[in-house]
Amino acid sequence: MAKRGFNIDPVTLRSMPFWCVGNPLGDPFGGPVLPKIDSLEVAELLAEAAGEGLIEATSFHDDDLVPWDPAKPEDDLDPKSETYAKLRAIKRVLDKAGLKTNVATCGLHGDKLFRKGGLTNPDPKVRALAKKKVQRALRIGALFGAKHFTYWVARDGFEVPVNVDWKNVYKWLADGLNGVYDYIRKMKFKNYIGATIEPKPNEPRGHMFLPTSGHAVGFIYGHLKHPEFYGVNPELLQHESMTLLNAVHTVGYLTSMKKLFFLHFGSQIKGQFDNDFPPLIGPEGLKETVQMFWALRKIGWKGVVEYDCHMLRTDGDPDDPIGCRRAFIRDCTRALAMALLLADRLMDFDPAGMRDAEADLTATAMLCRLDPKSIRSWMTTVPGL
């Protein structure tokens, strides 16, 4: 049976990244729950999900696909290298499944060389190495036809304000991100339609230099040579909720600035560390998630929704590491479908003339499909009121 394309407002494409599926579920208090699986195995799981009509695209850090050796910054260009062969083997799997690539991003957080940051590292030699690694990631992205390059803030942050070169740190970051644009043009890569910044308030550093979507937009317009090329991909609900901001507010602001290039999607308990729960999972966030998609439909935004989360550590099954990963992919796609269906219930909502509390309760009743007569019958003990 031929698959139909996915296009349910406001989502035009669903992307499941390598890093979500491959995550072995370690945390600061315990080792990995699952065995690490090879990037080719992850590709095969993604291809299987595509075959089931669950996803249309994927994304990756360079490190998700192949290891990085700073002594071999151009191993991806060497036909005799293991890196060259591995990348093409992965590409064959994705191509056969018809999977597109949404994002290529550069891992500047895992290697201890970048413990003080990548593009903002105070050591110019480390910053130069980070730029070389970014260029390699851009080449890998070009091979896979990635539509965006994403800069996640990674370890570009601080714990001790008095030990930060505040006069230069944002210049260093601008130099690195301007370098992304320049390298794409120099290499004549035609696949990239833009690049994004993914802000985060903290973690793994105590504070990040671009903590929120507002900071990211300000940086784009204030520091980058080609602000039209750069947008933002907020991670919602997680990153903005970590600092007690609201997802509806975030997408409303970004769309008004024409800077919402695509959306990273998961769930979060407000004010906590980055939970990275799968969408709709956890004790809160249902109303906020549904209203986020309602707002995007009202605004008229359409674009890619990319899952950026991991399965609950409690759901990891060491005895069935492939099966639990399959279940995780299905959970994410099920949650998105539920959120879109619930948002659809609000599309006829008209708050004209309502008080704020009345509007909120009426919208919640519509969301839950509670009819006014049933609500009244449980409100009062006086019949007929």
N, C-alpha and C positions, 0 to 999 in steps of 0.2 A: 504494500500500500504506500503510495506517495505521501511524503510528509508535507503539511502545509506550513508556510512561514508563520512565525509568531509576531503578531502585531495587535496587541490589546492595549488601548490607551491607558497610560501614556508610554508604555514599554514597547520598543521596537525590536529589542534583542535581549536575550538573557545570557549572561556570561558567568562561567564558573572557573575561577583561576586555579592554576596548578598548586599554589601555596595553600589553598583551602583544603583540597583533597589529599595532598601529601602530608599535612600536618600530623606529627606523631603524638600530639597532645601532652607534651611536657609542660611543666609550670615551675615557678621558683621554689616550690616546696616538694617537688617530686619529679622523677625522671619520666621519660616518655611512656605512655600507655601502649602505644602501637609500635610495631617495627617500622623503621623507615623503608619506604618503597622507592624503587628506581623511577626516574622521570619517564621512562618508556612505559612502565606500568601505570603511572598516573595518566599518561596520554591515552592509553588503552581504556581506562575507566571513563575518561572524558568522551572518547569516541563512542563508547557503549551508551553513555547518557544521551549523546547526540542522536544515536540511532533510535533511541526510545522517544525522541522528540522532546526531551527535557531541557536542553540547552542548544544554543546556536553559536556560541563563541567561548573563547577562553582567554586567559592572560597569564603572564609569568614574570617573575624576577629572572634575571640571567642565571642566578645561582640555583633556581628551581630546576633548570634544565641541565646545566653542566657546571662542574666545579671551576673555580677561578684560581689561577696561579699568577701572582703579580709579576713573576719573572717572564711570563709568556702573554703579554697583553694583546697579542694579535693571533692567538691560537685558533680563533674561529675562521681565520683566512687561510690557514694551512691545510690543504687537502689531505696531507698525511697525518694530521692530528686526530686524536680520539674525539676532541671537541667537535671538529668539522663533521666527522661521521655521525656522531650522536645527534647533533642538531638536525641533520637531514633525515635520520631515521625517525625522529619524533615528528618532523614535518610531514613525512609520508603518512603516518598514522592519522594526524589531524586532517590532512588534505583528503584522504580517503573517506573520512567521516563527514566532510563538508564543513568542518569547524573553522570559523573565522577567528582572527586574533584581535581583540579589542585593545589590549595594553601590553607594552613591553616596559618594564621598569628595572632599575638597577639596584641591586642589593648593596647598600652602603651601611649596613648595620651588623651583619653577622661576623665579619672578620675583625679580630682584635686590633688590627691596624687602624680601624675607624672608631675606636672606643671614644675618642674626643671629637668625633664628627667626621663627615666626609667632605662635602663642598665647603663647609665652614670651619674645617679643622685649622687650628692656629699654625700648624706646621705647613709651609708652602709645598714641601715635598709630598706630604700626604694628600694635600688638595690636588696636586698634579696627578697623583696616582688615581684619585677618585675620578678625575676628569677622563683619564684613559679608560677606566672601567665603564664609565657612562658611555663613552664612544663605542666600546665593544658591545654594550647592551643595545645601543641604537642600531648597530650592524645586525645583531641577532634579530631585533625587531623587524628590520627591513626584510630579512630573509623570510620571516613568517607573515609579512604583510600587515604588521600591527598598525592600527589606525591612530593610536595615541602613544606618546611617551609620558609616563607619570613620574613626578618627583614626590615620593613620600618622604616626610621630614626625617625619618630614620633616627640617627643619633646627632643630628644638627640641633643642639640645644645646650643647656647648661644646668649646673647645680649651684655654682658660686658666682653671683653677679659681678663681684669685684675682680674676678679672674677672666673676664670677657673683654675682648677688644671691641667695644661698642662703636668705635669710630669706623671700623673696617668690616665687621662681621657680615653686615647686609650687602656690602660691596662684593665680598667674596662669594656670597650666595648668588647675587645677580650675575657675577662673572661666570659661575658654573652653569646657570640656567640660560643665559645668553649664548653660552657655548653650545648648548643643545641645539638651538635654532641654527647657529652658524654651521655646525657640523652636518646637520641634515641638508642644508643648502649646498655645502661644499661637496657632499657625496651624491647630491642629486637624487636623494631618496624621495620617491613619489608617494609612498604609502601613508606617510604621516599627515593627517588632516589637522593635527594640533597636539599640544602638550598640556598637561595639567599639574596642578599642585594639590596634594592631599594633606591638609593640615591636621594637626593633632596637638592637644594642649600639653600633654606630658606622656612619659613612658615610651621608650626606655630611659630617656633623660628626665630630670626633675622638672624642667621647663623646656619647651621647644621654641625655636625662634619664630615659627609661624603657627601659633596655637589654634586659630579659628579660621573659618571661611572669610570673615571680614578682614583679618590680617592678610590672608592670601591675596584677596582682591586688591587691597591697598598696595601690597608689594608689587603685584603685576603692573599696576598703573604707575607706580612711583619709581620703579627700579628697572624694569625690563625694556629692552630696545624695541621689542615687537609684542606689545601687550595683546594685540589681536590674535596672536598665535596661542596664547596661554589662557586656560580657564581653570576651573576648580572641580575636583571630584570629591565632594564631602562624603565621609563615611557615616551614614545615618542608619540607626540611631546612635552609634557608638561614640564617635569622637566629639561631636558637639554636646552630647548628653553628659560626657565626662565633666564638662564645665558648666552643666545645668542649663544649657541652651536648648532651644526647641527646634525640631526638624522642620516643621511647617514654616517657621520664621526663616530658617536657613535657606530652604528652596525658594521661598518667596523673594528673599533678598538677592540670591544668586541669579534667578531668572530675570529679575528687574535689571541686573547689571549685564545680562547676556553672558554669564560666566559659568552656568551649570552645563558642563560638557557631557558628563555622565554621572551616574550615581553608584556609590558603593553601599551595599545593603546588608544589614544585620540587626541585632537587637542589643539592649543595654539597660542595666539598672543605673539610674541617674546618679552622678556624683561618685561613682566607683571607678576603679581601675578598668582598663579596656576589657570588658567581658567577652566581646566577640561572639556573643550567642548567635545561633542561627536565627533568621527572621521569625518574629512573633513568639520566640521561645523565652521563657522567664516570667517573672511576676508582674511586669509592667510594660507599657509601651504600645499596647494594642490600639488605643484611640489615636495616639500620636502618629503611628505608622499609617493607619487608614486615612487620617486627615492629610497626611503628607501626599499620598497619591491622589486624593480628592483635589487638593490645591494644585497639583501639577496638571491635572485634567482641566480644571477651571482656567488656569493660566494659558493652557494650550501647548505646554512643553511636551516634546516627544524625544525619547532617546534610550540609550542602553542602561539597563540595570544589571550591575555586576555584584554577585554575592562576595562579601568580604568578611568571613567569619570562619569558625571551625566547629566541629561537632562538640557537644558537651563531653567533658572528660569522662563522665559516668557512662556515656554511650559507647565509648571506645571498647572494642572487644578484641583482646589480644589473640583469642582463638579463631577469630574470623575477621582479620584486618581488612580484607577486601570487601566483604559483605557489609560491614558497618560503614565503610566509606560510600558504598552504593546507597545505603539507607540515608546517609547524610545528604547526598545530592538530591534524593527524592524529597526529603524533608524541606530543603530550601525551596525547591520548585513548588511544592505543595503550599508552603507559607506565602509565597508571592501570589499564587493564584487566589488564595483566600483573601489576602489584603486587597487585591484588585476587585474581587467580587464584592467585598464589604464597602470599598470606596464607591462602587457603582450604585450602592443603595442610597448614597448621599447626593447623587447628581441632581435630583429634583428638589433638594432642600432649598427653601427660600426664607431667610431670616427677617425679611422686611417687617418692620414694626415690632419685632420681638425684643424684650429685654435680653441682656447677655446670658443670664442664667437660664431663661426660658429657651433661648436659641440653643444653648449647649445641651440641655435636657431633651429638647425636641430632636436634635441631630443624633443624640445617643439612642433615643427610642427608634429612630429610623434605621440606624446602624444595626440594632438588635431585632428589628422587625417586631416591635411591641406596639400593639394597636392602642389608641387612646382609651377605648372603652375598658379594656383589660386593666390598664394602669389605674383608671379611676376606681374600678371595683376593688382594688387592693389598697387604695389611698384612704378610703373613708369607710366607716361602719354605718353611715347613714345612707340608706338606699336612695337612689335617684339623684344624688349630688355628684 
